[in-house]
């Protein structure tokens, strides 16, 4: 069982994460399409039509997660949508690492070019586990304005932690000369 404040915090965190991610992709959609194309390099999916469909699908999926949270969809629906997308991102990065395509931009950072690396795969797998908690039943507990405020504060703190972890990963890559 999971407490309502944690379930709500995880859902709000997912909404913040994916609205920021979606806006980042829309800010430079042609650049995002190039990143998607580089993920597909060397496969039949490298066709421009597939790349366009994949890029649009990712953005729609990310905003779909945000919409699911904002419209009060079941926590398990948010967990399924977010977990599946995060797992697809992890698999895409891992596949490219295994193919030796390490200079590929992950497409997950504002401004800084961050090559795919094992730590980003691990980060996404941890996020999959986090949103997987949304499949647990939620305990029945009184909900107040204070609870809602705490859930929002916890979600924002989790997002700041996410950003700090991304900076640590980027700094580690810079120190190793991999960017």
PyMOL CGO cylinders between C-alpha atoms (Angstrom):
from pymol import cmd
from pymol.cgo import CYLINDER

trace = [
    CYLINDER, 0.00, 0.00, 0.00, 1.12, 3.56, -0.73, 0.3, 1, 1, 1, 1, 1, 1,
    CYLINDER, 1.12, 3.56, -0.73, 0.10, 6.73, 1.08, 0.3, 1, 1, 1, 1, 1, 1,
    CYLINDER, 0.10, 6.73, 1.08, -1.98, 9.19, -0.97, 0.3, 1, 1, 1, 1, 1, 1,
    CYLINDER, -1.98, 9.19, -0.97, 0.59, 11.95, -0.56, 0.3, 1, 1, 1, 1, 1, 1,
    CYLINDER, 0.59, 11.95, -0.56, 3.27, 9.76, -2.18, 0.3, 1, 1, 1, 1, 1, 1,
    CYLINDER, 3.27, 9.76, -2.18, 1.00, 8.63, -4.99, 0.3, 1, 1, 1, 1, 1, 1,
    CYLINDER, 1.00, 8.63, -4.99, 0.04, 12.23, -5.72, 0.3, 1, 1, 1, 1, 1, 1,
    CYLINDER, 0.04, 12.23, -5.72, 3.65, 13.40, -5.47, 0.3, 1, 1, 1, 1, 1, 1,
    CYLINDER, 3.65, 13.40, -5.47, 4.84, 10.78, -7.95, 0.3, 1, 1, 1, 1, 1, 1,
    CYLINDER, 4.84, 10.78, -7.95, 2.06, 11.72, -10.37, 0.3, 1, 1, 1, 1, 1, 1,
    CYLINDER, 2.06, 11.72, -10.37, 2.82, 15.45, -10.03, 0.3, 1, 1, 1, 1, 1, 1,
    CYLINDER, 2.82, 15.45, -10.03, 6.54, 14.74, -10.47, 0.3, 1, 1, 1, 1, 1, 1,
    CYLINDER, 6.54, 14.74, -10.47, 5.74, 12.85, -13.68, 0.3, 1, 1, 1, 1, 1, 1,
    CYLINDER, 5.74, 12.85, -13.68, 3.62, 15.77, -14.89, 0.3, 1, 1, 1, 1, 1, 1,
    CYLINDER, 3.62, 15.77, -14.89, 6.38, 18.31, -14.20, 0.3, 1, 1, 1, 1, 1, 1,
    CYLINDER, 6.38, 18.31, -14.20, 9.02, 16.05, -15.77, 0.3, 1, 1, 1, 1, 1, 1,
    CYLINDER, 9.02, 16.05, -15.77, 7.05, 15.43, -18.94, 0.3, 1, 1, 1, 1, 1, 1,
    CYLINDER, 7.05, 15.43, -18.94, 5.71, 18.96, -19.41, 0.3, 1, 1, 1, 1, 1, 1,
    CYLINDER, 5.71, 18.96, -19.41, 9.30, 20.25, -19.19, 0.3, 1, 1, 1, 1, 1, 1,
    CYLINDER, 9.30, 20.25, -19.19, 10.50, 17.49, -21.51, 0.3, 1, 1, 1, 1, 1, 1,
    CYLINDER, 10.50, 17.49, -21.51, 7.69, 18.08, -24.01, 0.3, 1, 1, 1, 1, 1, 1,
    CYLINDER, 7.69, 18.08, -24.01, 8.24, 21.84, -24.05, 0.3, 1, 1, 1, 1, 1, 1,
    CYLINDER, 8.24, 21.84, -24.05, 11.97, 21.26, -24.54, 0.3, 1, 1, 1, 1, 1, 1,
    CYLINDER, 11.97, 21.26, -24.54, 11.25, 19.11, -27.59, 0.3, 1, 1, 1, 1, 1, 1,
    CYLINDER, 11.25, 19.11, -27.59, 8.75, 21.59, -29.03, 0.3, 1, 1, 1, 1, 1, 1,
    CYLINDER, 8.75, 21.59, -29.03, 11.17, 24.47, -28.52, 0.3, 1, 1, 1, 1, 1, 1,
    CYLINDER, 11.17, 24.47, -28.52, 13.41, 22.96, -31.22, 0.3, 1, 1, 1, 1, 1, 1,
    CYLINDER, 13.41, 22.96, -31.22, 11.31, 20.27, -32.86, 0.3, 1, 1, 1, 1, 1, 1,
    CYLINDER, 11.31, 20.27, -32.86, 13.54, 19.98, -35.93, 0.3, 1, 1, 1, 1, 1, 1,
    CYLINDER, 13.54, 19.98, -35.93, 16.52, 19.43, -33.60, 0.3, 1, 1, 1, 1, 1, 1,
    CYLINDER, 16.52, 19.43, -33.60, 14.54, 16.81, -31.73, 0.3, 1, 1, 1, 1, 1, 1,
    CYLINDER, 14.54, 16.81, -31.73, 13.70, 15.09, -35.04, 0.3, 1, 1, 1, 1, 1, 1,
    CYLINDER, 13.70, 15.09, -35.04, 17.44, 14.97, -35.80, 0.3, 1, 1, 1, 1, 1, 1,
    CYLINDER, 17.44, 14.97, -35.80, 18.06, 13.34, -32.41, 0.3, 1, 1, 1, 1, 1, 1,
    CYLINDER, 18.06, 13.34, -32.41, 15.32, 10.76, -33.10, 0.3, 1, 1, 1, 1, 1, 1,
    CYLINDER, 15.32, 10.76, -33.10, 16.86, 10.10, -36.53, 0.3, 1, 1, 1, 1, 1, 1,
    CYLINDER, 16.86, 10.10, -36.53, 20.25, 9.49, -34.93, 0.3, 1, 1, 1, 1, 1, 1,
    CYLINDER, 20.25, 9.49, -34.93, 18.69, 6.95, -32.56, 0.3, 1, 1, 1, 1, 1, 1,
    CYLINDER, 18.69, 6.95, -32.56, 17.37, 5.08, -35.61, 0.3, 1, 1, 1, 1, 1, 1,
    CYLINDER, 17.37, 5.08, -35.61, 20.58, 5.38, -37.65, 0.3, 1, 1, 1, 1, 1, 1,
    CYLINDER, 20.58, 5.38, -37.65, 21.41, 2.14, -39.42, 0.3, 1, 1, 1, 1, 1, 1,
    CYLINDER, 21.41, 2.14, -39.42, 17.92, 0.66, -39.16, 0.3, 1, 1, 1, 1, 1, 1,
    CYLINDER, 17.92, 0.66, -39.16, 14.90, 0.60, -41.44, 0.3, 1, 1, 1, 1, 1, 1,
    CYLINDER, 14.90, 0.60, -41.44, 13.32, 3.14, -39.05, 0.3, 1, 1, 1, 1, 1, 1,
    CYLINDER, 13.32, 3.14, -39.05, 15.79, 5.78, -40.22, 0.3, 1, 1, 1, 1, 1, 1,
    CYLINDER, 15.79, 5.78, -40.22, 13.31, 6.59, -43.00, 0.3, 1, 1, 1, 1, 1, 1,
    CYLINDER, 13.31, 6.59, -43.00, 12.21, 10.23, -42.65, 0.3, 1, 1, 1, 1, 1, 1,
    CYLINDER, 12.21, 10.23, -42.65, 8.55, 9.26, -42.40, 0.3, 1, 1, 1, 1, 1, 1,
    CYLINDER, 8.55, 9.26, -42.40, 9.17, 6.93, -39.45, 0.3, 1, 1, 1, 1, 1, 1,
    CYLINDER, 9.17, 6.93, -39.45, 11.33, 9.55, -37.75, 0.3, 1, 1, 1, 1, 1, 1,
    CYLINDER, 11.33, 9.55, -37.75, 8.59, 12.17, -38.06, 0.3, 1, 1, 1, 1, 1, 1,
    CYLINDER, 8.59, 12.17, -38.06, 5.94, 9.78, -36.70, 0.3, 1, 1, 1, 1, 1, 1,
    CYLINDER, 5.94, 9.78, -36.70, 8.21, 8.74, -33.82, 0.3, 1, 1, 1, 1, 1, 1,
    CYLINDER, 8.21, 8.74, -33.82, 9.06, 12.35, -32.91, 0.3, 1, 1, 1, 1, 1, 1,
    CYLINDER, 9.06, 12.35, -32.91, 5.42, 13.44, -32.93, 0.3, 1, 1, 1, 1, 1, 1,
    CYLINDER, 5.42, 13.44, -32.93, 4.38, 10.31, -31.00, 0.3, 1, 1, 1, 1, 1, 1,
    CYLINDER, 4.38, 10.31, -31.00, 6.93, 10.98, -28.26, 0.3, 1, 1, 1, 1, 1, 1,
    CYLINDER, 6.93, 10.98, -28.26, 5.77, 14.57, -27.77, 0.3, 1, 1, 1, 1, 1, 1,
    CYLINDER, 5.77, 14.57, -27.77, 2.09, 13.60, -27.80, 0.3, 1, 1, 1, 1, 1, 1,
    CYLINDER, 2.09, 13.60, -27.80, 2.82, 10.76, -25.36, 0.3, 1, 1, 1, 1, 1, 1,
    CYLINDER, 2.82, 10.76, -25.36, 4.64, 13.12, -22.98, 0.3, 1, 1, 1, 1, 1, 1,
    CYLINDER, 4.64, 13.12, -22.98, 1.80, 15.63, -23.00, 0.3, 1, 1, 1, 1, 1, 1,
    CYLINDER, 1.80, 15.63, -23.00, -0.65, 12.73, -22.69, 0.3, 1, 1, 1, 1, 1, 1,
    CYLINDER, -0.65, 12.73, -22.69, 0.98, 11.83, -19.38, 0.3, 1, 1, 1, 1, 1, 1,
    CYLINDER, 0.98, 11.83, -19.38, 0.57, 15.42, -18.23, 0.3, 1, 1, 1, 1, 1, 1,
    CYLINDER, 0.57, 15.42, -18.23, -3.08, 15.38, -19.31, 0.3, 1, 1, 1, 1, 1, 1,
    CYLINDER, -3.08, 15.38, -19.31, -3.66, 12.09, -17.47, 0.3, 1, 1, 1, 1, 1, 1,
    CYLINDER, -3.66, 12.09, -17.47, -2.37, 13.65, -14.25, 0.3, 1, 1, 1, 1, 1, 1,
    CYLINDER, -2.37, 13.65, -14.25, -4.28, 16.92, -14.69, 0.3, 1, 1, 1, 1, 1, 1,
    CYLINDER, -4.28, 16.92, -14.69, -7.57, 15.17, -15.48, 0.3, 1, 1, 1, 1, 1, 1,
    CYLINDER, -7.57, 15.17, -15.48, -7.31, 12.86, -12.48, 0.3, 1, 1, 1, 1, 1, 1,
    CYLINDER, -7.31, 12.86, -12.48, -6.89, 9.59, -14.35, 0.3, 1, 1, 1, 1, 1, 1,
    CYLINDER, -6.89, 9.59, -14.35, -6.13, 6.53, -12.24, 0.3, 1, 1, 1, 1, 1, 1,
    CYLINDER, -6.13, 6.53, -12.24, -2.64, 6.47, -10.76, 0.3, 1, 1, 1, 1, 1, 1,
    CYLINDER, -2.64, 6.47, -10.76, -2.01, 3.14, -12.49, 0.3, 1, 1, 1, 1, 1, 1,
    CYLINDER, -2.01, 3.14, -12.49, -2.78, 4.77, -15.88, 0.3, 1, 1, 1, 1, 1, 1,
    CYLINDER, -2.78, 4.77, -15.88, -0.18, 7.47, -15.19, 0.3, 1, 1, 1, 1, 1, 1,
    CYLINDER, -0.18, 7.47, -15.19, 2.25, 4.79, -14.02, 0.3, 1, 1, 1, 1, 1, 1,
    CYLINDER, 2.25, 4.79, -14.02, 1.71, 2.71, -17.14, 0.3, 1, 1, 1, 1, 1, 1,
    CYLINDER, 1.71, 2.71, -17.14, 2.10, 5.65, -19.54, 0.3, 1, 1, 1, 1, 1, 1,
    CYLINDER, 2.10, 5.65, -19.54, 5.14, 7.13, -17.80, 0.3, 1, 1, 1, 1, 1, 1,
    CYLINDER, 5.14, 7.13, -17.80, 6.81, 3.82, -17.03, 0.3, 1, 1, 1, 1, 1, 1,
    CYLINDER, 6.81, 3.82, -17.03, 6.45, 2.52, -20.57, 0.3, 1, 1, 1, 1, 1, 1,
    CYLINDER, 6.45, 2.52, -20.57, 7.86, 5.71, -22.10, 0.3, 1, 1, 1, 1, 1, 1,
    CYLINDER, 7.86, 5.71, -22.10, 10.77, 5.85, -19.65, 0.3, 1, 1, 1, 1, 1, 1,
    CYLINDER, 10.77, 5.85, -19.65, 11.52, 2.18, -20.33, 0.3, 1, 1, 1, 1, 1, 1,
    CYLINDER, 11.52, 2.18, -20.33, 11.47, 2.82, -24.10, 0.3, 1, 1, 1, 1, 1, 1,
    CYLINDER, 11.47, 2.82, -24.10, 13.91, 5.70, -23.58, 0.3, 1, 1, 1, 1, 1, 1,
    CYLINDER, 13.91, 5.70, -23.58, 16.20, 3.45, -21.51, 0.3, 1, 1, 1, 1, 1, 1,
    CYLINDER, 16.20, 3.45, -21.51, 16.06, 0.65, -24.10, 0.3, 1, 1, 1, 1, 1, 1,
    CYLINDER, 16.06, 0.65, -24.10, 16.77, 3.13, -26.92, 0.3, 1, 1, 1, 1, 1, 1,
    CYLINDER, 16.77, 3.13, -26.92, 19.79, 4.53, -25.11, 0.3, 1, 1, 1, 1, 1, 1,
    CYLINDER, 19.79, 4.53, -25.11, 21.07, 1.06, -24.12, 0.3, 1, 1, 1, 1, 1, 1,
    CYLINDER, 21.07, 1.06, -24.12, 20.70, -0.24, -27.69, 0.3, 1, 1, 1, 1, 1, 1,
    CYLINDER, 20.70, -0.24, -27.69, 22.72, 2.67, -29.03, 0.3, 1, 1, 1, 1, 1, 1,
    CYLINDER, 22.72, 2.67, -29.03, 25.39, 2.24, -26.36, 0.3, 1, 1, 1, 1, 1, 1,
    CYLINDER, 25.39, 2.24, -26.36, 25.68, -1.43, -27.32, 0.3, 1, 1, 1, 1, 1, 1,
    CYLINDER, 25.68, -1.43, -27.32, 25.94, -0.47, -31.01, 0.3, 1, 1, 1, 1, 1, 1,
    CYLINDER, 25.94, -0.47, -31.01, 28.80, 1.89, -30.12, 0.3, 1, 1, 1, 1, 1, 1,
    CYLINDER, 28.80, 1.89, -30.12, 26.77, 5.00, -30.84, 0.3, 1, 1, 1, 1, 1, 1,
    CYLINDER, 26.77, 5.00, -30.84, 27.99, 6.76, -27.68, 0.3, 1, 1, 1, 1, 1, 1,
    CYLINDER, 27.99, 6.76, -27.68, 28.20, 10.28, -29.10, 0.3, 1, 1, 1, 1, 1, 1,
    CYLINDER, 28.20, 10.28, -29.10, 24.46, 10.34, -29.68, 0.3, 1, 1, 1, 1, 1, 1,
    CYLINDER, 24.46, 10.34, -29.68, 22.73, 13.19, -27.83, 0.3, 1, 1, 1, 1, 1, 1,
    CYLINDER, 22.73, 13.19, -27.83, 20.26, 11.75, -25.34, 0.3, 1, 1, 1, 1, 1, 1,
    CYLINDER, 20.26, 11.75, -25.34, 17.80, 14.56, -26.13, 0.3, 1, 1, 1, 1, 1, 1,
    CYLINDER, 17.80, 14.56, -26.13, 16.98, 14.88, -22.44, 0.3, 1, 1, 1, 1, 1, 1,
    CYLINDER, 16.98, 14.88, -22.44, 18.75, 18.07, -21.38, 0.3, 1, 1, 1, 1, 1, 1,
    CYLINDER, 18.75, 18.07, -21.38, 17.98, 21.75, -21.74, 0.3, 1, 1, 1, 1, 1, 1,
    CYLINDER, 17.98, 21.75, -21.74, 20.76, 23.38, -23.71, 0.3, 1, 1, 1, 1, 1, 1,
    CYLINDER, 20.76, 23.38, -23.71, 23.61, 20.99, -22.95, 0.3, 1, 1, 1, 1, 1, 1,
    CYLINDER, 23.61, 20.99, -22.95, 24.36, 18.17, -25.32, 0.3, 1, 1, 1, 1, 1, 1,
    CYLINDER, 24.36, 18.17, -25.32, 24.53, 15.02, -23.21, 0.3, 1, 1, 1, 1, 1, 1,
    CYLINDER, 24.53, 15.02, -23.21, 25.72, 11.83, -24.92, 0.3, 1, 1, 1, 1, 1, 1,
    CYLINDER, 25.72, 11.83, -24.92, 23.92, 8.60, -24.08, 0.3, 1, 1, 1, 1, 1, 1,
    CYLINDER, 23.92, 8.60, -24.08, 25.64, 6.74, -21.28, 0.3, 1, 1, 1, 1, 1, 1,
    CYLINDER, 25.64, 6.74, -21.28, 24.99, 4.00, -18.79, 0.3, 1, 1, 1, 1, 1, 1,
    CYLINDER, 24.99, 4.00, -18.79, 24.09, 6.46, -16.02, 0.3, 1, 1, 1, 1, 1, 1,
    CYLINDER, 24.09, 6.46, -16.02, 21.19, 7.86, -18.05, 0.3, 1, 1, 1, 1, 1, 1,
    CYLINDER, 21.19, 7.86, -18.05, 19.92, 4.33, -18.60, 0.3, 1, 1, 1, 1, 1, 1,
    CYLINDER, 19.92, 4.33, -18.60, 20.18, 3.66, -14.85, 0.3, 1, 1, 1, 1, 1, 1,
    CYLINDER, 20.18, 3.66, -14.85, 18.44, 6.96, -14.09, 0.3, 1, 1, 1, 1, 1, 1,
    CYLINDER, 18.44, 6.96, -14.09, 15.54, 6.03, -16.37, 0.3, 1, 1, 1, 1, 1, 1,
    CYLINDER, 15.54, 6.03, -16.37, 15.26, 2.55, -14.88, 0.3, 1, 1, 1, 1, 1, 1,
    CYLINDER, 15.26, 2.55, -14.88, 15.09, 4.09, -11.38, 0.3, 1, 1, 1, 1, 1, 1,
    CYLINDER, 15.09, 4.09, -11.38, 12.33, 6.40, -12.65, 0.3, 1, 1, 1, 1, 1, 1,
    CYLINDER, 12.33, 6.40, -12.65, 10.49, 3.36, -14.05, 0.3, 1, 1, 1, 1, 1, 1,
    CYLINDER, 10.49, 3.36, -14.05, 10.61, 1.82, -10.56, 0.3, 1, 1, 1, 1, 1, 1,
    CYLINDER, 10.61, 1.82, -10.56, 9.38, 5.09, -9.04, 0.3, 1, 1, 1, 1, 1, 1,
    CYLINDER, 9.38, 5.09, -9.04, 6.34, 5.39, -11.31, 0.3, 1, 1, 1, 1, 1, 1,
    CYLINDER, 6.34, 5.39, -11.31, 5.81, 1.65, -10.87, 0.3, 1, 1, 1, 1, 1, 1,
    CYLINDER, 5.81, 1.65, -10.87, 4.80, 2.47, -7.29, 0.3, 1, 1, 1, 1, 1, 1,
    CYLINDER, 4.80, 2.47, -7.29, 1.63, 3.95, -8.79, 0.3, 1, 1, 1, 1, 1, 1,
    CYLINDER, 1.63, 3.95, -8.79, 0.37, 0.39, -9.31, 0.3, 1, 1, 1, 1, 1, 1,
    CYLINDER, 0.37, 0.39, -9.31, 0.18, -0.12, -5.55, 0.3, 1, 1, 1, 1, 1, 1,
    CYLINDER, 0.18, -0.12, -5.55, -3.18, 0.40, -3.90, 0.3, 1, 1, 1, 1, 1, 1,
    CYLINDER, -3.18, 0.40, -3.90, -3.56, 3.77, -2.21, 0.3, 1, 1, 1, 1, 1, 1,
    CYLINDER, -3.56, 3.77, -2.21, -4.44, 3.74, 1.45, 0.3, 1, 1, 1, 1, 1, 1,
    CYLINDER, -4.44, 3.74, 1.45, -7.57, 5.58, 2.50, 0.3, 1, 1, 1, 1, 1, 1,
    CYLINDER, -7.57, 5.58, 2.50, -6.50, 8.64, 4.39, 0.3, 1, 1, 1, 1, 1, 1,
    CYLINDER, -6.50, 8.64, 4.39, -8.01, 12.06, 4.88, 0.3, 1, 1, 1, 1, 1, 1,
    CYLINDER, -8.01, 12.06, 4.88, -6.85, 14.55, 2.27, 0.3, 1, 1, 1, 1, 1, 1,
    CYLINDER, -6.85, 14.55, 2.27, -6.54, 18.25, 3.05, 0.3, 1, 1, 1, 1, 1, 1,
    CYLINDER, -6.54, 18.25, 3.05, -5.21, 21.42, 1.49, 0.3, 1, 1, 1, 1, 1, 1,
    CYLINDER, -5.21, 21.42, 1.49, -2.10, 20.87, 3.58, 0.3, 1, 1, 1, 1, 1, 1,
    CYLINDER, -2.10, 20.87, 3.58, -1.72, 17.37, 2.09, 0.3, 1, 1, 1, 1, 1, 1,
    CYLINDER, -1.72, 17.37, 2.09, -2.05, 18.77, -1.42, 0.3, 1, 1, 1, 1, 1, 1,
    CYLINDER, -2.05, 18.77, -1.42, 0.58, 21.43, -0.67, 0.3, 1, 1, 1, 1, 1, 1,
    CYLINDER, 0.58, 21.43, -0.67, 2.93, 18.78, 0.72, 0.3, 1, 1, 1, 1, 1, 1,
    CYLINDER, 2.93, 18.78, 0.72, 2.41, 16.56, -2.33, 0.3, 1, 1, 1, 1, 1, 1,
    CYLINDER, 2.41, 16.56, -2.33, 3.24, 19.46, -4.63, 0.3, 1, 1, 1, 1, 1, 1,
    CYLINDER, 3.24, 19.46, -4.63, 6.31, 20.43, -2.56, 0.3, 1, 1, 1, 1, 1, 1,
    CYLINDER, 6.31, 20.43, -2.56, 7.53, 16.84, -2.58, 0.3, 1, 1, 1, 1, 1, 1,
    CYLINDER, 7.53, 16.84, -2.58, 7.02, 16.59, -6.35, 0.3, 1, 1, 1, 1, 1, 1,
    CYLINDER, 7.02, 16.59, -6.35, 8.96, 19.80, -6.96, 0.3, 1, 1, 1, 1, 1, 1,
    CYLINDER, 8.96, 19.80, -6.96, 11.75, 18.65, -4.62, 0.3, 1, 1, 1, 1, 1, 1,
    CYLINDER, 11.75, 18.65, -4.62, 11.90, 15.36, -6.57, 0.3, 1, 1, 1, 1, 1, 1,
    CYLINDER, 11.90, 15.36, -6.57, 12.18, 17.31, -9.82, 0.3, 1, 1, 1, 1, 1, 1,
    CYLINDER, 12.18, 17.31, -9.82, 15.01, 19.46, -8.42, 0.3, 1, 1, 1, 1, 1, 1,
    CYLINDER, 15.01, 19.46, -8.42, 16.75, 16.24, -7.34, 0.3, 1, 1, 1, 1, 1, 1,
    CYLINDER, 16.75, 16.24, -7.34, 16.26, 14.90, -10.89, 0.3, 1, 1, 1, 1, 1, 1,
    CYLINDER, 16.26, 14.90, -10.89, 17.93, 18.05, -12.29, 0.3, 1, 1, 1, 1, 1, 1,
    CYLINDER, 17.93, 18.05, -12.29, 20.81, 17.79, -9.80, 0.3, 1, 1, 1, 1, 1, 1,
    CYLINDER, 20.81, 17.79, -9.80, 21.39, 14.15, -10.78, 0.3, 1, 1, 1, 1, 1, 1,
    CYLINDER, 21.39, 14.15, -10.78, 21.42, 15.19, -14.45, 0.3, 1, 1, 1, 1, 1, 1,
    CYLINDER, 21.42, 15.19, -14.45, 24.04, 17.85, -13.67, 0.3, 1, 1, 1, 1, 1, 1,
    CYLINDER, 24.04, 17.85, -13.67, 26.16, 15.32, -11.80, 0.3, 1, 1, 1, 1, 1, 1,
    CYLINDER, 26.16, 15.32, -11.80, 25.99, 12.96, -14.78, 0.3, 1, 1, 1, 1, 1, 1,
    CYLINDER, 25.99, 12.96, -14.78, 26.89, 15.79, -17.18, 0.3, 1, 1, 1, 1, 1, 1,
    CYLINDER, 26.89, 15.79, -17.18, 29.78, 16.97, -15.00, 0.3, 1, 1, 1, 1, 1, 1,
    CYLINDER, 29.78, 16.97, -15.00, 31.12, 13.42, -14.75, 0.3, 1, 1, 1, 1, 1, 1,
    CYLINDER, 31.12, 13.42, -14.75, 31.04, 13.14, -18.55, 0.3, 1, 1, 1, 1, 1, 1,
    CYLINDER, 31.04, 13.14, -18.55, 32.79, 16.51, -18.88, 0.3, 1, 1, 1, 1, 1, 1,
    CYLINDER, 32.79, 16.51, -18.88, 35.52, 15.41, -16.47, 0.3, 1, 1, 1, 1, 1, 1,
    CYLINDER, 35.52, 15.41, -16.47, 36.00, 12.23, -18.49, 0.3, 1, 1, 1, 1, 1, 1,
    CYLINDER, 36.00, 12.23, -18.49, 36.09, 14.23, -21.74, 0.3, 1, 1, 1, 1, 1, 1,
    CYLINDER, 36.09, 14.23, -21.74, 33.08, 12.38, -23.22, 0.3, 1, 1, 1, 1, 1, 1,
    CYLINDER, 33.08, 12.38, -23.22, 31.01, 15.39, -24.31, 0.3, 1, 1, 1, 1, 1, 1,
]
cmd.load_cgo(trace, "trace")
